[in-house]
Amino acid sequence: MNVQEAGDAARYHHTGDSEPTGYVMTDGGELYLERGVCENVANNLRERGHIVKRGGDFGGYQAILFDSENSVYHAASEMRKDGQAQAY
């Protein structure tokens, strides 16, 4: 994927992980999927025992990637939020 495709790809977020603060996960947590993850994938995850939910806040993203081989900057901006990426 290029830098824009990577930012636009459907995301997931897992909650309820064990933490270094001492919290220990006991129920497997919950897996939140964006709309872009097809229902077949969601169903397959459920069949494997995951607690799957839809939606959630998946953050924001602007990125600038420098291609040193071609000395070119590539910029990408999040489709989920307002913003822009600029490079010169």
Buried (B, 14 or more C-beta within 10 A) or exposed (E): EEBBEEBBEEBBBEEBEEEEEEEEEEEEBBBBBBEEBEEEBBEEBEEEEBBBEEEBEBEEBBBEBEEEEEEEBBBBBBEBEEEEBEEE
